[in-house]
Amino acid sequence: MAKILNLEIVRKKIREKNLPIFTAFDIVRIFKVSPVAARFFVFRNTRKGFLIRLKKSQKGSLYCFAGDIPNQYVIANRIYEPSYISFDSALSFYGIIPESVYTITSATTKATREFKINNINFAYFKIKKIGYTGYTMKKYLNEMIFIAEPEKALADYLYFVDLKKLQLSYERLNLRGLKKRKLVAFVKLFNRPRMLESVEEIYAEFRKSPRIY
């Protein structure tokens, strides 16, 4: 008979291991139980509402505790790997664009995909492997997330503008605090000359008149 794991003991250990999102395999690894016992634990506690399945996968579904749901950026980082927060989500995060965004956007080297979890939309855009850089770890709501640096978030966005897959109103951009030389270096990774012209255009637009954000 499969070993029955105690919910509170598992919760405490998962917290100690700093695993806001975990799989049945993590339960096997941490508690040295059989895969059957781990699968029974997640199945039983998901049915009871103590666990939430964030993503179903044959390689290992992802779970979190109902009372410990991680922030949306942590979820975004984990449900489709490798990825980091970028594009308009990161631009909004840094105040480069004025509005809030309601779809969490990320860059990935895998195929472009979209998910909806807990009524939140998560969108992943494929970029060149050579462009998969320029991201960092930051603390957000007491949790660590992978997010593009400000200049890289804008470079990623300009790449998709150049591909005509996204649109950007240059007059909305707040470029204060951005390092133009760093932005240009990231833009050059994509090897698309028109992107360099776009950089000059957005800075020319930014210099035209004072803005209220």
Buried (B, 14 or more C-beta within 10 A) or exposed (E): EEEEBEBEEBBEBBEEEEBBBBBBBBBBEBBEBEEEBBBBBBEBBBEEEBBBBBBEEEEEBBBBBEEEBBEBBBBBBBBBEEBBBBBBBBBBBBEBBEEEBEEBBBBBBEEEBEBEBEEEBBBBBBBEEEBBBBBEEBEBEEBBBBBBBBBBBBBBBBBBBBEEEBEBEBEBBBBEEBEEEBBBBBBBBBEBEEBBEBBEEBBEBBEEEEEEE
